[in-house]
Amino acid sequence: MNWIPLLRFPIEWSALALFVVGCLYWERAGYSGLGVEGCVAAAMIGLIAGYDATASYWGAAAIAAASALVFALATGAILHLLGTDRAIGAFAASLVAACGLGLLIRAGSHLLLSEQPPPGLLRGTPFDGTYAEDLLANPWLLASPLLVALASWVYWKTPFGLRLRAFGETPALRVPGASATRTRLMGLAVGALFVVPGAALLLRVSGASPPAALGMLALACAVAGRWRFAPALLLASGIALLRTIRPYAGASGPSAVGLEAAPFILALLYLVVFSRRSLRMTVTRQARLDPDTL
């Protein structure tokens, strides 16, 4: 058995974990986590186009962060001003960004997707040119656990996180010196920034065929995890594992199609089993009689 494809599991899981973080911030800001799919596409556009323009990987990473920020803030501001349904609006904006990514990739060859040795990896290590370089010489992957821990700390332990959770649940809340709209837009921006490393990880291993709808899979994990970090990240590992073993099915045939669809089927099972249990109302005498619990 060829074990090399399994080396992608840490990359797949780290990227999906960062997308889960983005979904949690977007949802807590009162917007839909569907917008994270657009943040991923915008970050990939920034990386590809930025590297073509500058030939500097870290310059392209800065452009990718700016692209994700612009997408998040523009989407949030437009939906706020128009007063439209935030789930529909975030989904529509994500479709625009995803279409832009597809058009960019089809426009021709791009340095970031073809250059050798691959840009963005640490050089001068014993792992140069080996399969292990993506695991042990990739700054994004090495930083991912720290970024997830930082996101959790900001979310739960800082005044900004407290305001974000308060305004996300009650937009009409009045807090002296704090603006609900500004705090919620800042939540979108912070969530978009955490998405960028995940987009860079996937773009490194997927090449000219970046995966689609991973933001939606991350949202399914967040919903099934009852909007908590640890359960959502744990559920993301199942989807990451299915994506990791996809190469074993070959390029075509029923098994290939089945493994392509398997992550989405698993996400559906997550939503059916876990979200239903988390949202089910307890049937008690009080629940039937007390209008405050209905």
N, C-alpha and C positions, 0 to 999 in steps of 0.2 A: 504493500500500500504506500502511495506517495503521501507523505505527511506535510509537504510544503504548503498546500492550500490552507491547512489548519493554522499556519502562522499568521493568517489574516484575522483570526478571531479577535485578538486584542485591538486591532485597528478598527474593525467593524463595531465592536462593542463601545470603544472610546468615542467614536464618532456619534453613534446613536445615543450614548449617554449625554453628550454635549447638546444634542438636539432635544433630548428630554428636558434638560435644564432650560433651554430656550422656550420650550412649550410651557413649562411651569411659570416662567416669568411673564410670558404673554398672557396666559390665562389669568394670572393673579392681577395683572394690570387691567383686567376687564375686557381684554380683546380675545380673539380666538387663537389658539395655538396653531391653527391652519396657516397662519401667516409665517410660521417658521420655515415652511417649505419655500416661500419666496425669499427669506433671508439666506437659505442655503444656496439657491440659484444665483442671487445677487452676489454673494461672496465668491462663488465659482467664476462668475463673469469677471469680477474684479481681479481675481488671481490670473486668469487666462489672458485677458486684455492687458492687465498691468504688466505682466512679464513680457508680453510682446512689445510693449512700449518702452520699458525700462531695462530689460534684461537683468533686473535685480530681483531676486526672489523675495527678499524682505521688503523691498519697495512695493512689489506686487501684493504682499500680505497687507501692507498698510492701505493700499487701494481697495483691497477686498473688504477690510474692516470698514472703510469709508462707504463702500457700496452697500454693505449690509445695514449700516447706520442710516443712510439716506433712504433705503427701502423702508426700514422700520418707522422712521419719523414721518416720512411722506405718507405712508399708509395710515398711520395713526392719526395724523393731522387731518387728512382728507375724510376719513371715516367719522372723526369727531365733528368736523364742520358740517358735513352733510347729514349727520344723524342717522346714517343707514345701519342696517343690521351688520354687526361687526364680524360675525362668522362668514356671511356671504361676501362681505367686502374683502376680508383677509384672504379668502379662498380665490376670489377673482384677481386680486393683486398678485397672489402667488402664481396663478396661471400665466400672467403677463411676464413675470420674471422667468418662469420655467421655459416659456416660448422663446424669450430672448436668449437664454442659455443654449437652447437647441439650435437656433439660427447662427449663433456665434461659432459653435463647434462645427457646423456644416459649412461655414464660410471658407474653410481652408485649413491648412496645417498650422499648428501653434507650437511655439517653442516649449512651453511648459509641459506639453503632452508628449513630446518626442525627444527632447534633449537628453543626451547621455554625456557624463553621468547625471543621474536625476538631480535637479536643483532642490534645495531645501533640506538636504540631509547633511549631517555633520561629516566632514572629510578628515582623512588622516587617522582613522580608527582601524583596528584589525578587521572590521566587518565590511570594509569597502568592497563593493562588487559582489557580496554574498546575499543570500536570501534573508540573513539576519539584520541587514542594514536598516530595513524598514521598521524593525522593532527596537533596535538598540542604538540607532544613530538618527532617529527622527525626533527633533525637538518637540513637535506637536504632540506626538504620542507620549513622550516622557512627561510633558507638562499636563496632560489631560487629567490624571487623578487629582493634581493640585488645583486645577481649574474647577473641577466638580466640587471639591471641598470648599474652595473659595465661594462658589456660587451658593452653596448651602449655608455657609456662615453669613454671607450678606443677606440672604433671604430670611434667616431666622434670628440673627443676633444683632443686627445693626438698626439704627433709627430709620434709615431709608427702607429697609425690608419691612419694618413694622408699618410705616406709612403706606407702603405699596400694598400690603395685605389689607390694611384698613380701607384705603380708597378703592381697592378693587372690589371689595365686598359691599361698600357703601359709598358710591360716588358723590352723594349729596352731603357727606360728612364735612363738617367745618372744623379745621384745625388752624389756630392762629399761626401765621408765618409759613404755612404750607399750602400749596395749590394742588388740588386733586388732578387737574388736567396735566400739569407739569410733571407730577410724580408718576402718573400712568405712562406718559410718553417716555420718561426716563426708564421705566421698567421695560418698555419695548426695546429701547436702545441697548440696555444692559443685556437683555436676552439675545439680541442680535449679535452682540460682540462675542458671547460665549459660543455661538453657532459657528463662527469663522474657523476656529481650529478643526472642528469636525469636518467642515467642507474641504479644508486643505488636506486632511487625512484621506478622505474618499477620493478626491481628485488625483492624489498620488497613486493609489492602487487601481483605480478604475480606468485611467487614461482617457481616451476619446469617447468612452461610453459611460458617463457618470450616471449613477442610479437615480431613479425618480421616486417620489412619494415617500422618502424616508422620514420627512418631517411629519407625515400623516401617521406612519408607524410609531414614531416617537410620541405623538399625541395619544395614540391608543394606549401606549404603555403608561403615560401620565394619568389618563382617565382610569384605567384598570388599577393603577397603583394608588388610587384615591388621593391624588394630588400630593403625594409625599415622595421625597427623594429616594429613600432606600428601596421601597417596593417597586417603584417605577424603573429604577436602574436594574434591579434584579430581573424584572420582566423583559427588559431590553436585551438581556444576555441570551434569551431563547431565540429571539429574532436574529440577533447577531450570529448565533451558531448556525441557523438555517442558511443565512447568506454566505457563511464561510464554506459550507459543504456543497454549495451550488456547483463548483467546477467538477465534482466527482460524477455528475450526471451527464457530462458531455455537452456537445454544442446543440444537439437537437434530439427530438424524440419525446415520448410521454414523460419520462423521468426528468428531463430537462425542464419541460413546461411545468411539471408538478413542483419541482424545487423553486422555480421562479415564483410560483404562486404561493408557496408554503408560508413565507413570512406574513403575507396578508391574511391567509387563513388563520394563522396563529393569532394575529392581532384581533381578528374577528372573535375568536374563542375567548381571548382576554376580555373583550368588551362584554360578551354575552355572559360569561361566568362571573368575573370579578366586579365589573361596574354594576351589574344587576344586584349583586349581593350588597354592594356598598350603598346603593340608592333605595333598596327595598325598605318600605316603612314597616316598622314592627306593629303587628296586629295585636293590640291590647285594648282593654276596656277604655283606658284613657284616650288612646288614639282614635277610637270610634266616637267618643263623646266630647272631648275637649277641642273646640275650634282652633285653639292656638297650636295644636299639633297636626292639624289636617293639612 
